[in-house]
Amino acid sequence: MGIYEELVARGLIAQVTNEEEIREMVNAGKATFYIGFDCTADSLTAGHFMALTLMKRLQQAGNKPIALIGGGTTMIGDPSGRTDMRKMLTREDIDHNAECFRRQMEKFIEFGPDKAQMVNNADWLLSLNYVELLREVGACFSVNNMLRAKCYEQRMERGLSFFEFNYMIMQSYDFYYLFQHYNCNMQFGGDDQWSNMLGGTELIRKKLGKDAHAMTITLLTDSHGMKMGKTAGNAVWLDPNKTSPYDFYQYWRNVEDADVLKCIRMLTFLPLEQIDEMAKWEGSQLNRAKEILAFELTSMVHGEEEAKKAEASAKALFAGGGSSENMPTTELTDADLIDGAIDLMSLLVKTGLCTTKSDARRNIQQGGVTVDDVKVTDIGKSFTAEELKNGVILKRGKKNFNKVILK
């Protein structure tokens, strides 16, 4: 089985152009491909996992990845899947985020001469003259086709700014530029990006001729049923200072039964034969599959030692009365107290176990909150400084823990 067949078997491929040519090139290790990352935050998220592991798989098969940092496109913001315009960042913010991305990507792919490259589209996009750009590529884009593009679909209902309308042209220009200057012949991205990506493929063919072999592959994304990288309204970050290794482990440990084998197949490097055997598992065996998924992905991001700690803490806590050594901890100061105490609803929000006080009230009233293994249904429950100095363990539902201590 070649690497392309493996990608198909793992359920990663959504749509492709000229499949036979892509298959031959990828299996022969002759593809130079890029995946773009708009740096809108200072950390990658669990939602980037599919792209990161794909780059690693293809590099191991001899292909050359280009990690394209969107220093230029981030200044516009991709409207795909958005109902409002993204926050505009400064160039300094974008540069900082790009450096953070590189450090995290180095855990997955190997950079260096004749290996993976990282490039920033700010290097060519920000120096473009608008009139010259229009003259060079403007005639290659049909406004009618652009307005029908899926990437603009949601925004058309609420209002799409001309500012964002240019995003497709910028992304297309990226592939055009990389094709000419980096011998990049292939692009990968989420299937929600299909319209944007086809724009790049067509631009290359229209400008450079039908013999310009530019290929596009899109990957399955959250739109196909799996919700990866979000929990309680928040992103699951790869940066341990934003999402602890324990919380990262717990996120994957808590995936839906229907998704666990999909995630293992798509995101881990376990052999397909082993995964096929796991596909026969049922009932309580699915919990073991979730533990395998959580351990494998936590090891990739945070290292095997941290994965073992997270696994041990989770098992101890689920067993009841286990060690809280590696449990997520929220430290309070006297400034967090009012008249020497703090109420339970505020604690649930501060720890992130609940998103709002209304959410906290609902969970308490429905019997979903325990403190030191004792169910609490009193929404007026509060804790004194003395109680908090010894630490209390809050639990929402069956799998969400946090230790609160007053420093």
BAZAVO-375261 format. One record per residue (C-alpha): residue number from 1; residue in one letter; x, y, z. Coordinates in nm, 3 decimals, always signed. Layout:
+---------+------+---------+---------+---------+
| lumdren | nuza |      xx |      yy |      zz |
+---------+------+---------+---------+---------+
|     NUM |    A |       X |       Y |       Z |
...
+---------+------+---------+---------+---------+
END
This chain:
+---------+------+---------+---------+---------+
| lumdren | nuza |      xx |      yy |      zz |
+---------+------+---------+---------+---------+
|       1 |    M |  +0.000 |  +0.000 |  +0.000 |
|       2 |    G |  +0.139 |  +0.340 |  -0.103 |
|       3 |    I |  +0.106 |  +0.651 |  +0.110 |
|       4 |    Y |  -0.182 |  +0.780 |  -0.104 |
|       5 |    E |  -0.375 |  +0.455 |  -0.055 |
|       6 |    E |  -0.305 |  +0.481 |  +0.317 |
|       7 |    L |  -0.447 |  +0.834 |  +0.329 |
|       8 |    V |  -0.762 |  +0.706 |  +0.160 |
|       9 |    A |  -0.783 |  +0.406 |  +0.394 |
|      10 |    R |  -0.754 |  +0.636 |  +0.694 |
|      11 |    G |  -1.049 |  +0.837 |  +0.565 |
|      12 |    L |  -0.851 |  +1.157 |  +0.513 |
|      13 |    I |  -0.922 |  +1.246 |  +0.152 |
|      14 |    A |  -1.236 |  +1.442 |  +0.063 |
|      15 |    Q |  -1.181 |  +1.580 |  -0.290 |
|      16 |    V |  -0.894 |  +1.582 |  -0.537 |
|      17 |    T |  -0.808 |  +1.710 |  -0.881 |
|      18 |    N |  -0.638 |  +1.473 |  -1.134 |
|      19 |    E |  -0.625 |  +1.183 |  -0.887 |
|      20 |    E |  -0.407 |  +0.944 |  -1.084 |
|      21 |    E |  -0.131 |  +1.199 |  -1.123 |
|      22 |    I |  -0.152 |  +1.287 |  -0.753 |
|      23 |    R |  -0.138 |  +0.919 |  -0.658 |
|      24 |    E |  +0.174 |  +0.854 |  -0.865 |
|      25 |    M |  +0.354 |  +1.166 |  -0.747 |
|      26 |    V |  +0.278 |  +1.120 |  -0.377 |
|      27 |    N |  +0.361 |  +0.749 |  -0.376 |
|      28 |    A |  +0.692 |  +0.822 |  -0.553 |
|      29 |    G |  +0.781 |  +1.088 |  -0.294 |
|      30 |    K |  +0.799 |  +1.359 |  -0.562 |
|      31 |    A |  +0.537 |  +1.601 |  -0.429 |
|      32 |    T |  +0.631 |  +1.939 |  -0.291 |
|      33 |    F |  +0.313 |  +2.044 |  -0.117 |
|      34 |    Y |  +0.198 |  +2.324 |  +0.105 |
|      35 |    I |  -0.059 |  +2.370 |  +0.379 |
|      36 |    G |  -0.146 |  +2.719 |  +0.496 |
|      37 |    F |  -0.182 |  +2.831 |  +0.858 |
|      38 |    D |  -0.326 |  +3.174 |  +0.930 |
|      39 |    C |  -0.168 |  +3.278 |  +1.259 |
|      40 |    T |  -0.467 |  +3.431 |  +1.437 |
|      41 |    A |  -0.348 |  +3.309 |  +1.780 |
|      42 |    D |  -0.018 |  +3.233 |  +1.952 |
|      43 |    S |  -0.076 |  +2.858 |  +1.951 |
|      44 |    L |  -0.201 |  +2.588 |  +1.719 |
|      45 |    T |  -0.506 |  +2.394 |  +1.834 |
|      46 |    A |  -0.622 |  +2.034 |  +1.833 |
|      47 |    G |  -0.814 |  +2.128 |  +1.520 |
|      48 |    H |  -0.479 |  +2.156 |  +1.335 |
|      49 |    F |  -0.392 |  +1.794 |  +1.413 |
|      50 |    M |  -0.509 |  +1.654 |  +1.082 |
|      51 |    A |  -0.286 |  +1.893 |  +0.887 |
|      52 |    L |  +0.017 |  +1.836 |  +1.112 |
|      53 |    T |  -0.003 |  +1.457 |  +1.105 |
|      54 |    L |  -0.064 |  +1.463 |  +0.730 |
|      55 |    M |  +0.255 |  +1.664 |  +0.677 |
|      56 |    K |  +0.445 |  +1.413 |  +0.887 |
|      57 |    R |  +0.305 |  +1.113 |  +0.698 |
|      58 |    L |  +0.389 |  +1.262 |  +0.361 |
|      59 |    Q |  +0.738 |  +1.370 |  +0.470 |
|      60 |    Q |  +0.810 |  +1.018 |  +0.596 |
|      61 |    A |  +0.716 |  +0.896 |  +0.246 |
|      62 |    G |  +0.978 |  +1.124 |  +0.088 |
|      63 |    N |  +0.760 |  +1.423 |  -0.004 |
|      64 |    K |  +0.856 |  +1.781 |  +0.088 |
|      65 |    P |  +0.622 |  +1.989 |  +0.302 |
|      66 |    I |  +0.597 |  +2.367 |  +0.296 |
|      67 |    A |  +0.433 |  +2.516 |  +0.603 |
|      68 |    L |  +0.292 |  +2.843 |  +0.478 |
|      69 |    I |  +0.247 |  +3.097 |  +0.754 |
|      70 |    G |  -0.023 |  +3.343 |  +0.656 |
|      71 |    G |  +0.143 |  +3.663 |  +0.771 |
|      72 |    G |  -0.022 |  +3.843 |  +0.481 |
|      73 |    T |  -0.357 |  +3.666 |  +0.459 |
|      74 |    T |  -0.403 |  +3.690 |  +0.837 |
|      75 |    M |  -0.413 |  +4.066 |  +0.792 |
|      76 |    I |  -0.737 |  +4.011 |  +0.593 |
|      77 |    G |  -0.886 |  +3.705 |  +0.762 |
|      78 |    D |  -1.048 |  +3.403 |  +0.600 |
|      79 |    P |  -1.429 |  +3.438 |  +0.590 |
|      80 |    S |  -1.482 |  +3.061 |  +0.548 |
|      81 |    G |  -1.730 |  +2.930 |  +0.802 |
|      82 |    R |  -1.758 |  +3.271 |  +0.969 |
|      83 |    T |  -2.068 |  +3.471 |  +1.051 |
|      84 |    D |  -1.866 |  +3.780 |  +1.142 |
|      85 |    M |  -1.537 |  +3.942 |  +1.043 |
|      86 |    R |  -1.223 |  +3.824 |  +1.218 |
|      87 |    K |  -1.031 |  +4.056 |  +1.449 |
|      88 |    M |  -0.755 |  +4.237 |  +1.262 |
|      89 |    L |  -0.411 |  +4.180 |  +1.414 |
|      90 |    T |  -0.098 |  +4.396 |  +1.401 |
|      91 |    R |  +0.210 |  +4.284 |  +1.209 |
|      92 |    E |  +0.391 |  +4.241 |  +1.543 |
|      93 |    D |  +0.115 |  +4.010 |  +1.674 |
|      94 |    I |  +0.126 |  +3.805 |  +1.355 |
|      95 |    D |  +0.507 |  +3.769 |  +1.365 |
|      96 |    H |  +0.493 |  +3.653 |  +1.726 |
|      97 |    N |  +0.221 |  +3.398 |  +1.650 |
|      98 |    A |  +0.418 |  +3.267 |  +1.350 |
|      99 |    E |  +0.722 |  +3.197 |  +1.570 |
|     100 |    C |  +0.501 |  +3.012 |  +1.819 |
|     101 |    F |  +0.361 |  +2.802 |  +1.535 |
|     102 |    R |  +0.708 |  +2.705 |  +1.416 |
|     103 |    R |  +0.813 |  +2.574 |  +1.758 |
|     104 |    Q |  +0.502 |  +2.356 |  +1.774 |
|     105 |    M |  +0.532 |  +2.230 |  +1.416 |
|     106 |    E |  +0.888 |  +2.115 |  +1.481 |
|     107 |    K |  +0.742 |  +1.836 |  +1.695 |
|     108 |    F |  +0.577 |  +1.691 |  +1.386 |
|     109 |    I |  +0.790 |  +1.773 |  +1.082 |
|     110 |    E |  +1.162 |  +1.813 |  +1.021 |
|     111 |    F |  +1.277 |  +2.148 |  +0.887 |
|     112 |    G |  +1.605 |  +2.205 |  +0.712 |
|     113 |    P |  +1.786 |  +2.202 |  +0.375 |
|     114 |    D |  +1.609 |  +1.967 |  +0.133 |
|     115 |    K |  +1.349 |  +1.894 |  +0.404 |
|     116 |    A |  +1.044 |  +2.087 |  +0.520 |
|     117 |    Q |  +1.038 |  +2.462 |  +0.472 |
|     118 |    M |  +0.847 |  +2.736 |  +0.650 |
|     119 |    V |  +0.762 |  +3.044 |  +0.448 |
|     120 |    N |  +0.552 |  +3.352 |  +0.523 |
|     121 |    N |  +0.320 |  +3.495 |  +0.259 |
|     122 |    A |  +0.374 |  +3.841 |  +0.404 |
|     123 |    D |  +0.707 |  +3.830 |  +0.216 |
|     124 |    W |  +0.527 |  +3.861 |  -0.119 |
|     125 |    L |  +0.172 |  +3.972 |  -0.047 |
|     126 |    L |  +0.253 |  +4.286 |  +0.150 |
|     127 |    S |  +0.474 |  +4.425 |  -0.126 |
|     128 |    L |  +0.214 |  +4.382 |  -0.401 |
|     129 |    N |  +0.094 |  +4.692 |  -0.583 |
|     130 |    Y |  -0.283 |  +4.675 |  -0.607 |
|     131 |    V |  -0.312 |  +4.794 |  -0.966 |
|     132 |    E |  -0.030 |  +4.565 |  -1.078 |
|     133 |    L |  -0.198 |  +4.271 |  -0.903 |
|     134 |    L |  -0.527 |  +4.344 |  -1.078 |
|     135 |    R |  -0.353 |  +4.359 |  -1.414 |
|     136 |    E |  -0.163 |  +4.037 |  -1.348 |
|     137 |    V |  -0.436 |  +3.809 |  -1.210 |
|     138 |    G |  -0.766 |  +4.000 |  -1.199 |
|     139 |    A |  -0.886 |  +3.874 |  -1.536 |
|     140 |    C |  -0.843 |  +3.513 |  -1.419 |
|     141 |    F |  -1.124 |  +3.537 |  -1.162 |
|     142 |    S |  -1.497 |  +3.536 |  -1.240 |
|     143 |    V |  -1.697 |  +3.740 |  -0.987 |
|     144 |    N |  -2.000 |  +3.522 |  -1.061 |
|     145 |    N |  -1.806 |  +3.210 |  -0.964 |
|     146 |    M |  -1.661 |  +3.377 |  -0.657 |
|     147 |    L |  -2.006 |  +3.473 |  -0.532 |
|     148 |    R |  -2.116 |  +3.110 |  -0.560 |
|     149 |    A |  -1.815 |  +2.984 |  -0.364 |
|     150 |    K |  -1.890 |  +2.781 |  -0.052 |
|     151 |    C |  -1.630 |  +2.972 |  +0.149 |
|     152 |    Y |  -1.846 |  +3.287 |  +0.126 |
|     153 |    E |  -2.179 |  +3.113 |  +0.178 |
|     154 |    Q |  -2.243 |  +3.203 |  +0.543 |
|     155 |    R |  -2.112 |  +3.556 |  +0.512 |
|     156 |    M |  -2.335 |  +3.635 |  +0.216 |
|     157 |    E |  -2.637 |  +3.616 |  +0.446 |
|     158 |    R |  -2.493 |  +3.861 |  +0.700 |
|     159 |    G |  -2.292 |  +4.082 |  +0.468 |
|     160 |    L |  -1.952 |  +4.014 |  +0.309 |
|     161 |    S |  -1.709 |  +4.303 |  +0.303 |
|     162 |    F |  -1.498 |  +4.376 |  -0.005 |
|     163 |    F |  -1.201 |  +4.349 |  +0.231 |
|     164 |    E |  -1.277 |  +3.978 |  +0.292 |
|     165 |    F |  -1.388 |  +3.920 |  -0.068 |
|     166 |    N |  -1.022 |  +3.954 |  -0.166 |
|     167 |    Y |  -0.918 |  +3.656 |  +0.049 |
|     168 |    M |  -0.972 |  +3.403 |  -0.229 |
|     169 |    I |  -0.747 |  +3.601 |  -0.463 |
|     170 |    M |  -0.476 |  +3.625 |  -0.197 |
|     171 |    Q |  -0.488 |  +3.252 |  -0.122 |
|     172 |    S |  -0.486 |  +3.168 |  -0.491 |
|     173 |    Y |  -0.188 |  +3.396 |  -0.543 |
|     174 |    D |  -0.002 |  +3.204 |  -0.272 |
|     175 |    F |  -0.015 |  +2.879 |  -0.471 |
|     176 |    Y |  +0.075 |  +3.067 |  -0.789 |
|     177 |    Y |  +0.379 |  +3.221 |  -0.617 |
|     178 |    L |  +0.490 |  +2.897 |  -0.448 |
|     179 |    F |  +0.455 |  +2.707 |  -0.777 |
|     180 |    Q |  +0.691 |  +2.950 |  -0.949 |
|     181 |    H |  +0.945 |  +3.011 |  -0.672 |
|     182 |    Y |  +0.945 |  +2.691 |  -0.464 |
|     183 |    N |  +0.853 |  +2.422 |  -0.720 |
|     184 |    C |  +0.540 |  +2.357 |  -0.515 |
|     185 |    N |  +0.309 |  +2.138 |  -0.721 |
|     186 |    M |  +0.041 |  +2.042 |  -0.469 |
|     187 |    Q |  -0.177 |  +2.202 |  -0.204 |
|     188 |    F |  -0.369 |  +2.045 |  +0.083 |
|     189 |    G |  -0.640 |  +2.198 |  +0.299 |
|     190 |    G |  -0.977 |  +2.142 |  +0.461 |
|     191 |    D |  -1.266 |  +2.064 |  +0.231 |
|     192 |    D |  -1.430 |  +2.393 |  +0.334 |
|     193 |    Q |  -1.141 |  +2.553 |  +0.144 |
|     194 |    W |  -1.217 |  +2.379 |  -0.187 |
|     195 |    S |  -1.329 |  +2.696 |  -0.368 |
|     196 |    N |  -1.030 |  +2.899 |  -0.250 |
|     197 |    M |  -0.789 |  +2.621 |  -0.342 |
|     198 |    L |  -0.935 |  +2.562 |  -0.686 |
|     199 |    G |  -0.883 |  +2.933 |  -0.748 |
|     200 |    G |  -0.508 |  +2.879 |  -0.708 |
|     201 |    T |  -0.503 |  +2.573 |  -0.933 |
|     202 |    E |  -0.695 |  +2.755 |  -1.207 |
|     203 |    L |  -0.481 |  +3.068 |  -1.175 |
|     204 |    I |  -0.166 |  +2.864 |  -1.239 |
|     205 |    R |  -0.317 |  +2.697 |  -1.544 |
|     206 |    K |  -0.451 |  +3.020 |  -1.691 |
|     207 |    K |  -0.126 |  +3.208 |  -1.639 |
|     208 |    L |  +0.127 |  +2.934 |  -1.707 |
|     209 |    G |  -0.056 |  +2.704 |  -1.947 |
|     210 |    K |  -0.236 |  +2.370 |  -1.936 |
|     211 |    D |  +0.090 |  +2.182 |  -1.891 |
|     212 |    A |  +0.147 |  +2.344 |  -1.550 |
|     213 |    H |  +0.084 |  +2.048 |  -1.322 |
|     214 |    A |  -0.077 |  +2.206 |  -1.017 |
|     215 |    M |  -0.286 |  +1.975 |  -0.802 |
|     216 |    T |  -0.532 |  +2.019 |  -0.517 |
|     217 |    I |  -0.636 |  +1.779 |  -0.242 |
|     218 |    T |  -0.880 |  +1.860 |  +0.037 |
|     219 |    L |  -0.911 |  +1.676 |  +0.366 |
|     220 |    L |  -1.217 |  +1.584 |  +0.564 |
|     221 |    T |  -1.299 |  +1.844 |  +0.829 |
|     222 |    D |  -1.544 |  +1.904 |  +1.113 |
|     223 |    S |  -1.822 |  +1.948 |  +0.857 |
|     224 |    H |  -1.816 |  +1.569 |  +0.817 |
|     225 |    G |  -1.935 |  +1.501 |  +1.169 |
|     226 |    M |  -1.637 |  +1.515 |  +1.400 |
|     227 |    K |  -1.596 |  +1.816 |  +1.625 |
|     228 |    M |  -1.224 |  +1.841 |  +1.683 |
|     229 |    G |  -1.050 |  +2.099 |  +1.894 |
|     230 |    K |  -1.338 |  +2.263 |  +2.086 |
|     231 |    T |  -1.475 |  +2.202 |  +2.433 |
|     232 |    A |  -1.717 |  +2.408 |  +2.642 |
|     233 |    G |  -1.688 |  +2.685 |  +2.386 |
|     234 |    N |  -1.309 |  +2.702 |  +2.411 |
|     235 |    A |  -1.027 |  +2.586 |  +2.189 |
|     236 |    V |  -0.802 |  +2.296 |  +2.291 |
|     237 |    W |  -0.454 |  +2.439 |  +2.245 |
|     238 |    L |  -0.122 |  +2.263 |  +2.182 |
|     239 |    D |  +0.055 |  +2.512 |  +2.409 |
|     240 |    P |  +0.069 |  +2.354 |  +2.761 |
|     241 |    N |  +0.034 |  +2.700 |  +2.916 |
|     242 |    K |  -0.306 |  +2.737 |  +2.749 |
|     243 |    T |  -0.428 |  +2.377 |  +2.774 |
|     244 |    S |  -0.251 |  +2.156 |  +3.029 |
|     245 |    P |  -0.133 |  +1.809 |  +2.922 |
|     246 |    Y |  -0.398 |  +1.664 |  +3.156 |
|     247 |    D |  -0.679 |  +1.869 |  +2.996 |
|     248 |    F |  -0.545 |  +1.781 |  +2.651 |
|     249 |    Y |  -0.550 |  +1.412 |  +2.741 |
|     250 |    Q |  -0.899 |  +1.445 |  +2.887 |
|     251 |    Y |  -1.031 |  +1.613 |  +2.574 |
|     252 |    W |  -0.939 |  +1.313 |  +2.359 |
|     253 |    R |  -1.039 |  +1.066 |  +2.634 |
|     254 |    N |  -1.388 |  +1.216 |  +2.622 |
|     255 |    V |  -1.458 |  +1.200 |  +2.246 |
|     256 |    E |  -1.790 |  +1.049 |  +2.142 |
|     257 |    D |  -1.809 |  +0.672 |  +2.100 |
|     258 |    A |  -1.897 |  +0.719 |  +1.733 |
|     259 |    D |  -1.584 |  +0.928 |  +1.671 |
|     260 |    V |  -1.310 |  +0.743 |  +1.859 |
|     261 |    L |  -1.214 |  +0.499 |  +1.580 |
|     262 |    K |  -1.234 |  +0.777 |  +1.320 |
|     263 |    C |  -0.993 |  +0.985 |  +1.527 |
|     264 |    I |  -0.755 |  +0.695 |  +1.581 |
|     265 |    R |  -0.755 |  +0.616 |  +1.210 |
|     266 |    M |  -0.707 |  +0.977 |  +1.098 |
|     267 |    L |  -0.476 |  +1.118 |  +1.364 |
|     268 |    T |  -0.254 |  +0.846 |  +1.509 |
|     269 |    F |  +0.028 |  +0.649 |  +1.349 |
|     270 |    L |  -0.096 |  +0.312 |  +1.473 |
|     271 |    P |  -0.091 |  +0.046 |  +1.198 |
|     272 |    L |  -0.415 |  +0.012 |  +1.004 |
|     273 |    E |  -0.423 |  -0.360 |  +1.082 |
|     274 |    Q |  -0.429 |  -0.284 |  +1.455 |
|     275 |    I |  -0.701 |  -0.023 |  +1.407 |
|     276 |    D |  -0.910 |  -0.266 |  +1.202 |
|     277 |    E |  -0.903 |  -0.506 |  +1.498 |
|     278 |    M |  -1.005 |  -0.225 |  +1.733 |
|     279 |    A |  -1.301 |  -0.151 |  +1.505 |
|     280 |    K |  -1.456 |  -0.475 |  +1.636 |
|     281 |    W |  -1.454 |  -0.344 |  +1.994 |
|     282 |    E |  -1.782 |  -0.264 |  +2.165 |
|     283 |    G |  -1.919 |  -0.134 |  +2.493 |
|     284 |    S |  -1.656 |  -0.084 |  +2.763 |
|     285 |    Q |  -1.381 |  -0.169 |  +2.514 |
|     286 |    L |  -1.444 |  +0.170 |  +2.352 |
|     287 |    N |  -1.316 |  +0.331 |  +2.672 |
|     288 |    R |  -0.986 |  +0.151 |  +2.618 |
|     289 |    A |  -0.983 |  +0.284 |  +2.260 |
|     290 |    K |  -1.032 |  +0.636 |  +2.394 |
|     291 |    E |  -0.742 |  +0.591 |  +2.635 |
|     292 |    I |  -0.522 |  +0.478 |  +2.347 |
|     293 |    L |  -0.623 |  +0.779 |  +2.139 |
|     294 |    A |  -0.563 |  +1.022 |  +2.426 |
|     295 |    F |  -0.224 |  +0.872 |  +2.511 |
|     296 |    E |  -0.099 |  +0.865 |  +2.150 |
|     297 |    L |  -0.192 |  +1.227 |  +2.077 |
|     298 |    T |  -0.074 |  +1.360 |  +2.414 |
|     299 |    S |  +0.261 |  +1.185 |  +2.358 |
|     300 |    M |  +0.296 |  +1.353 |  +2.019 |
|     301 |    V |  +0.240 |  +1.702 |  +2.156 |
|     302 |    H |  +0.369 |  +1.690 |  +2.513 |
|     303 |    G |  +0.598 |  +1.388 |  +2.521 |
|     304 |    E |  +0.555 |  +1.036 |  +2.658 |
|     305 |    E |  +0.631 |  +1.132 |  +3.018 |
|     306 |    E |  +0.354 |  +1.392 |  +3.033 |
|     307 |    A |  +0.117 |  +1.150 |  +2.861 |
|     308 |    K |  +0.189 |  +0.886 |  +3.128 |
|     309 |    K |  +0.127 |  +1.140 |  +3.405 |
|     310 |    A |  -0.202 |  +1.249 |  +3.251 |
|     311 |    E |  -0.312 |  +0.888 |  +3.201 |
|     312 |    A |  -0.225 |  +0.793 |  +3.560 |
|     313 |    S |  -0.407 |  +1.096 |  +3.704 |
|     314 |    A |  -0.716 |  +1.031 |  +3.495 |
|     315 |    K |  -0.734 |  +0.664 |  +3.596 |
|     316 |    A |  -0.680 |  +0.747 |  +3.964 |
|     317 |    L |  -0.950 |  +1.014 |  +3.961 |
|     318 |    F |  -1.202 |  +0.798 |  +3.779 |
|     319 |    A |  -1.136 |  +0.522 |  +4.033 |
|     320 |    G |  -1.222 |  +0.770 |  +4.309 |
|     321 |    G |  -0.998 |  +0.920 |  +4.573 |
|     322 |    G |  -0.695 |  +0.922 |  +4.349 |
|     323 |    S |  -0.399 |  +1.155 |  +4.357 |
|     324 |    S |  -0.462 |  +1.512 |  +4.245 |
|     325 |    E |  -0.093 |  +1.576 |  +4.175 |
|     326 |    N |  -0.134 |  +1.622 |  +3.800 |
|     327 |    M |  -0.490 |  +1.750 |  +3.806 |
|     328 |    P |  -0.558 |  +2.092 |  +3.652 |
|     329 |    T |  -0.529 |  +2.345 |  +3.933 |
|     330 |    T |  -0.665 |  +2.695 |  +3.974 |
|     331 |    E |  -0.478 |  +2.916 |  +4.219 |
|     332 |    L |  -0.668 |  +3.198 |  +4.388 |
|     333 |    T |  -0.541 |  +3.499 |  +4.579 |
|     334 |    D |  -0.710 |  +3.707 |  +4.849 |
|     335 |    A |  -0.814 |  +3.949 |  +4.574 |
|     336 |    D |  -1.048 |  +3.680 |  +4.437 |
|     337 |    L |  -1.242 |  +3.668 |  +4.765 |
|     338 |    I |  -1.521 |  +3.895 |  +4.884 |
|     339 |    D |  -1.537 |  +3.932 |  +5.261 |
|     340 |    G |  -1.304 |  +3.637 |  +5.295 |
|     341 |    A |  -1.509 |  +3.392 |  +5.084 |
|     342 |    I |  -1.606 |  +3.300 |  +4.727 |
|     343 |    D |  -1.924 |  +3.133 |  +4.601 |
|     344 |    L |  -1.932 |  +2.800 |  +4.418 |
|     345 |    M |  -2.078 |  +2.944 |  +4.097 |
|     346 |    S |  -1.785 |  +3.187 |  +4.068 |
|     347 |    L |  -1.540 |  +2.903 |  +4.129 |
|     348 |    L |  -1.693 |  +2.692 |  +3.854 |
|     349 |    V |  -1.649 |  +2.979 |  +3.609 |
|     350 |    K |  -1.293 |  +3.065 |  +3.724 |
|     351 |    T |  -1.183 |  +2.705 |  +3.682 |
|     352 |    G |  -1.339 |  +2.683 |  +3.335 |
|     353 |    L |  -1.564 |  +2.393 |  +3.440 |
|     354 |    C |  -1.860 |  +2.612 |  +3.344 |
|     355 |    T |  -1.868 |  +2.889 |  +3.085 |
|     356 |    T |  -2.096 |  +3.134 |  +3.271 |
|     357 |    K |  -2.268 |  +3.171 |  +3.608 |
|     358 |    S |  -2.594 |  +3.069 |  +3.442 |
|     359 |    D |  -2.423 |  +2.753 |  +3.320 |
|     360 |    A |  -2.287 |  +2.695 |  +3.672 |
|     361 |    R |  -2.630 |  +2.750 |  +3.831 |
|     362 |    R |  -2.788 |  +2.498 |  +3.593 |
|     363 |    N |  -2.523 |  +2.233 |  +3.661 |
|     364 |    I |  -2.553 |  +2.275 |  +4.038 |
|     365 |    Q |  -2.932 |  +2.261 |  +4.036 |
|     366 |    Q |  -2.930 |  +1.950 |  +3.815 |
|     367 |    G |  -2.697 |  +1.769 |  +4.055 |
|     368 |    G |  -2.399 |  +1.768 |  +3.823 |
|     369 |    V |  -2.146 |  +1.929 |  +4.062 |
|     370 |    T |  -1.953 |  +1.770 |  +4.349 |
|     371 |    V |  -1.701 |  +1.919 |  +4.590 |
|     372 |    D |  -1.455 |  +1.670 |  +4.739 |
|     373 |    D |  -1.681 |  +1.388 |  +4.612 |
|     374 |    V |  -1.992 |  +1.532 |  +4.785 |
|     375 |    K |  -2.279 |  +1.646 |  +4.560 |
|     376 |    V |  -2.373 |  +2.011 |  +4.607 |
|     377 |    T |  -2.714 |  +2.142 |  +4.498 |
|     378 |    D |  -2.713 |  +2.469 |  +4.693 |
|     379 |    I |  -2.643 |  +2.753 |  +4.449 |
|     380 |    G |  -2.556 |  +2.975 |  +4.747 |
|     381 |    K |  -2.273 |  +2.750 |  +4.864 |
|     382 |    S |  -1.949 |  +2.941 |  +4.934 |
|     383 |    F |  -1.600 |  +2.865 |  +5.063 |
|     384 |    T |  -1.389 |  +3.047 |  +5.319 |
|     385 |    A |  -1.023 |  +3.129 |  +5.288 |
|     386 |    E |  -0.942 |  +2.861 |  +5.543 |
|     387 |    E |  -1.121 |  +2.592 |  +5.343 |
|     388 |    L |  -0.950 |  +2.696 |  +5.021 |
|     389 |    K |  -0.601 |  +2.696 |  +5.174 |
|     390 |    N |  -0.630 |  +2.321 |  +5.213 |
|     391 |    G |  -0.762 |  +2.294 |  +4.857 |
|     392 |    V |  -1.096 |  +2.164 |  +4.728 |
|     393 |    I |  -1.161 |  +1.943 |  +4.427 |
|     394 |    L |  -1.450 |  +2.045 |  +4.205 |
|     395 |    K |  -1.608 |  +1.801 |  +3.962 |
|     396 |    R |  -1.864 |  +1.876 |  +3.691 |
|     397 |    G |  -2.023 |  +1.572 |  +3.536 |
|     398 |    K |  -1.828 |  +1.248 |  +3.538 |
|     399 |    K |  -1.501 |  +1.353 |  +3.376 |
|     400 |    N |  -1.424 |  +1.720 |  +3.443 |
|     401 |    F |  -1.209 |  +1.798 |  +3.746 |
|     402 |    N |  -1.025 |  +2.098 |  +3.887 |
|     403 |    K |  -0.844 |  +2.156 |  +4.213 |
|     404 |    V |  -0.884 |  +2.503 |  +4.365 |
|     405 |    I |  -0.636 |  +2.633 |  +4.620 |
|     406 |    L |  -0.580 |  +2.970 |  +4.784 |
|     407 |    K |  -0.219 |  +3.087 |  +4.777 |
+---------+------+---------+---------+---------+
END
